[in-house]
Amino acid sequence: MSVKNNSIIDVRNVVLNATVKSKKEALRYLCNLLEENGYITNKNIFLEDVLRRETIGPTGMENGIAIPHGESEVAKVATIAVLRTENDLVWESLDKKPIHLIFLMVVPSTNRNVQQLKMLSHLSAALTHPEVQTKLLNETSRNRFKKILEENEEK
């Protein structure tokens, strides 16, 4: 299950110019989008599931990237929604710096461990390279954004 097979990132779930004021607002924005595009059946329940996971430990990585995730009964299919902010976003992160790029992993409750590990593995492979992070933070096209991830998930 990779970015390349078109089942993980749908460009309709990629937002590259959001202005949000908080982590919760960013997550709510993505949950609304996921429900509109048919990936989850209830945005409020999914948001609660994601926020519950956030209490377990920080999902902010380094270099302005966060990878929150929710395993949920309301998730219809595994996917990743992306939100890039125009402003600094306060988020508990490993390097204590603001977040600008959020990858929200959606994981159905069935087979959650396998799907979650595969998604995280492919995404992490792409995001470990500073040049890829820079490209993702500056790209203006959703299709090219996805292509950057596809080209770098196995570097």
KOLDRENVEX-296146 format. One record per residue (C-alpha): x negated, y, z negated. Coordinates in Angstrom, 3 decimals. Each point is the difference from the previous one (the first is absolute). Layout:
- X_Y_Z
...
END
This chain:
- 0.000_0.000_0.000
- -1.887_2.995_1.244
- 0.510_3.506_1.261
- -0.620_-1.278_3.536
- 2.980_-2.321_0.190
- 2.392_2.972_-0.137
- 1.886_-1.399_-2.990
- -1.871_1.830_-2.732
- 0.048_3.673_1.007
- 2.898_1.434_1.973
- -0.862_3.500_1.238
- 3.504_1.090_-1.063
- -1.255_-0.507_-3.576
- -3.058_2.229_0.461
- 0.225_3.654_-1.098
- -3.102_2.104_0.613
- 0.949_3.469_-1.233
- 2.038_-0.241_-3.185
- 0.094_2.615_-2.707
- 0.979_-1.674_-3.262
- -0.476_1.232_-3.543
- -0.438_-3.246_-1.931
- -0.750_-3.694_0.209
- 3.661_-0.812_-0.647
- 1.145_2.369_2.752
- -2.463_-1.611_2.445
- 1.214_-3.486_-0.894
- 3.648_1.089_0.240
- -0.693_1.479_3.452
- -1.471_-3.306_1.198
- 2.827_-2.041_-1.553
- 2.571_2.133_1.839
- -1.866_-0.583_3.251
- -0.258_-3.749_-0.581
- 3.737_-0.255_-0.656
- 0.844_2.112_3.081
- -2.146_-2.278_2.159
- 1.460_-3.225_-1.423
- -2.971_-1.344_-1.965
- 1.697_0.148_-3.409
- 3.674_-0.210_-0.916
- 0.026_2.376_-2.979
- -2.428_2.916_-0.336
- 0.799_0.634_-3.672
- -0.646_-3.573_-1.101
- -3.195_-0.173_2.046
- -1.222_3.298_-1.463
- 0.627_-1.384_-3.507
- -1.999_-3.125_0.898
- -2.922_2.085_1.306
- 0.037_2.309_-3.028
- 0.089_-3.022_-2.324
- -3.132_-1.328_1.732
- -1.657_3.424_-0.387
- 0.257_-0.337_-3.797
- -2.196_-3.130_0.093
- -3.055_1.763_1.387
- -1.157_2.691_2.384
- 0.451_-0.513_3.733
- -2.114_2.998_0.933
- -3.240_-1.192_1.529
- -2.826_2.366_0.937
- -0.420_2.713_2.628
- 3.601_1.207_-0.096
- 1.674_-3.356_0.678
- 2.741_-1.742_-1.986
- 1.470_-3.442_0.654
- 3.144_-0.323_-2.125
- 2.062_-3.109_0.499
- 3.310_-1.461_-0.941
- 1.156_-3.559_-0.005
- 3.762_-0.012_0.169
- 3.176_-1.934_0.682
- 1.148_2.932_2.186
- -3.017_-0.270_2.323
- 1.074_-1.657_3.246
- -3.430_-0.376_1.591
- -3.611_0.688_-0.940
- -1.215_3.335_1.332
- -2.118_3.026_-0.819
- 1.353_3.555_0.067
- -2.458_2.887_0.219
- 0.227_3.566_-1.241
- -2.767_2.549_0.409
- 0.400_3.179_-2.014
- -1.018_3.491_1.032
- -0.628_0.892_-3.634
- -1.913_-1.546_-2.902
- 2.099_-2.550_-1.834
- -0.676_-0.912_-3.626
- -0.252_-3.802_-0.288
- -1.857_-2.259_-2.379
- -3.014_-0.974_2.114
- -3.314_-1.745_-0.570
- -2.008_3.127_0.826
- 2.415_2.408_-1.763
- 0.417_1.998_3.243
- 3.266_1.068_1.682
- 1.753_-2.283_2.477
- 0.784_0.887_3.617
- 0.715_-3.373_1.602
- 2.532_-2.485_-1.376
- 0.499_-3.534_1.312
- 3.158_-1.423_-1.628
- 0.033_-3.782_0.275
- 3.444_-1.596_0.140
- 0.068_-3.641_-1.069
- 3.101_-2.220_-0.121
- 0.245_-2.021_-3.220
- -0.284_-3.275_1.928
- -3.594_-1.005_0.809
- -1.148_3.239_-1.581
- -3.500_-1.042_-0.997
- -1.041_-1.247_3.436
- 1.491_2.969_1.871
- -1.340_2.547_-2.441
- -3.539_-1.379_0.098
- -0.065_-0.153_3.802
- 1.343_3.537_0.370
- -2.423_1.390_-2.553
- -2.920_-1.857_1.549
- 0.622_1.358_3.508
- 0.669_3.522_-1.220
- -3.015_0.036_-2.307
- -2.270_-1.215_2.793
- 0.921_3.035_2.087
- -0.127_2.499_-2.861
- -3.462_-0.905_-1.308
- -1.732_2.010_2.722
- -0.396_3.756_-0.659
- 0.199_0.803_3.717
- 3.364_-1.794_0.213
- 1.294_1.914_-3.022
- -1.020_3.289_1.632
- 1.739_-0.925_3.257
- 3.184_-0.962_-1.854
- -0.010_3.241_-1.982
- -0.272_2.055_3.202
- 2.029_-1.916_2.593
- 3.161_1.762_1.239
- 1.592_-2.835_2.003
- 1.796_-2.834_-1.793
- -0.821_-2.422_2.821
- -3.706_0.871_-0.087
- 0.065_-0.206_-3.817
- 1.240_-3.585_0.255
- -2.557_-0.759_2.726
- -2.832_1.212_-2.262
- 1.134_-2.503_-2.657
- 0.311_-2.786_2.584
- -3.480_0.607_1.373
- -1.615_0.040_-3.428
- 1.749_-2.682_-2.027
- -2.623_-2.599_0.917
- -3.165_2.160_0.142
END
